[in-house]
Amino acid sequence: MSLERIIMAFAGFMVLLSMALTAWVNHNFIWLTVFVGANLLQSAFTGFCPAAILFKKLGAKPAAELAMTDKP
């Protein structure tokens, strides 16, 4: 799985998790949803994503790099 898809899956998971925590634990977990949304928005404009840095360190590769390794 490419880094980009991992980031999208992680962001979606975090939004769903934060909404579940908001509904079932404490209404202040809505701020986690706000943080995830703000991070997605700023990363769209700046290209800086802390989660991408973390996943790169864990070994995830960008789609372009994966495409180059698949060619014979």
N, C-alpha and C positions, 0 to 999 in steps of 0.2 A: 504494500500500500504506500502511496506517495505521501510526502510531507504535507502537501496541500490538502489531500483527502483526510489525513489524520487530524489536521487543524480544524477542518469543517466538522468532522465527527466529534471532536473534543468540545468545540464551541456549542454544538447542538446538545450534547450530553450535559454540559454545564448549565445551559438555559433550562433544560427539563428538570435537572436536579434542583436548581435554585427555585423553580416554580413549585415543585413538590415540597421542598422545605418551607417555602412561604405558606403553602396551604396547610401543611400538617404540623409544623413545628413552631414557627414564629414569623410574624408578618415582616420583620426587619430583614429577612433573607431576600426580600425583593431587591435590596441593594446589590446583592451578588449578580442578579440579572442585569441591573443597570451597569455594573462594572463590565460584565462580559460584552454587552452591547456597545458600550463606549470604546472598549478595546478593539472590537471588530471594526468600528467606524474609523478610529484613528489609524489602525493598521492598513486600512484600504487606501488612505491618503499618504501615509509616511512609509509604509513597507516594513515598519518595525513591529514585531510580534514576539513578546516574551515566551509564549508557548512554543513558537517555532524554534527559538534558540534551545529550549529544553529538549524538544523532540529531536533536534539535530544532534545534540550531545548524546542522546539515547540511541542514535544510529539511523534515524529516518532519513531518507534521501528524497530530494525534489524530483518531480515527475520528469523533468528534462534529463536529469542524471540517470534515472531508471530507464528512460527510452534509449539512451546511448549504450547502456550495458546490455540491452536486449538484442541489439543488432549483431549479426554474425561477423 
